């Protein structure tokens, strides 16, 4: 599958500041063997041993869905994002740039639809660090 890129194991989001960089609460990102960055946030917990650089495989438990970050007090859900790898601090890209539903629907149905081409096209269009437009 790939290696853990980033883990946010402490929920530091505050509604008073609504800092975009902390809105995901507990989160994990994985850079897949395919070069795509897979991001999940609003977790309740992260499994022991999940840390940057750790290699994970499909089906491995990495965390539990919750409602941390700006989802606190709201419905339990997972924010899932697809993007290209970036340097630390470029949270608006790291949280997802490619609409994930077509891939999630395919995978749920047992398909193998890959986001590689869509991520590469968006990366080519927007560049390594496009401007932040939402909750900056």
VENFENFEN-V324035 format. One record per backbone hydrogen bond with DSSP energy under -1.0 kcal/mol. CO is the residue of the C=O (numbers start at 1). NH is the residue of the N-H. If there is no record, write none. Layout:
co=CO nh=NH
co=CO nh=NH
//
This chain:
co=1 nh=33
co=2 nh=56
co=3 nh=31
co=4 nh=53
co=6 nh=29
co=8 nh=27
co=10 nh=12
co=14 nh=18
co=19 nh=22
co=22 nh=25
co=23 nh=70
co=24 nh=42
co=26 nh=43
co=27 nh=8
co=28 nh=40
co=29 nh=5
co=29 nh=6
co=30 nh=38
co=31 nh=3
co=32 nh=35
co=36 nh=32
co=37 nh=83
co=38 nh=30
co=39 nh=81
co=40 nh=28
co=41 nh=79
co=42 nh=66
co=45 nh=64
co=47 nh=50
co=51 nh=54
co=54 nh=4
co=56 nh=2
co=57 nh=60
co=62 nh=47
co=64 nh=44
co=64 nh=45
co=66 nh=77
co=68 nh=71
co=69 nh=72
co=71 nh=74
co=79 nh=41
co=81 nh=39
co=82 nh=97
co=82 nh=98
co=83 nh=37
co=87 nh=90
co=89 nh=91
co=90 nh=93
co=90 nh=94
co=91 nh=95
co=93 nh=96
co=100 nh=104
co=101 nh=105
co=102 nh=106
co=103 nh=107
co=104 nh=108
co=105 nh=109
co=106 nh=111
co=107 nh=110
co=115 nh=119
co=116 nh=120
co=117 nh=121
co=118 nh=122
co=119 nh=123
co=120 nh=124
co=121 nh=125
co=122 nh=126
co=123 nh=127
//
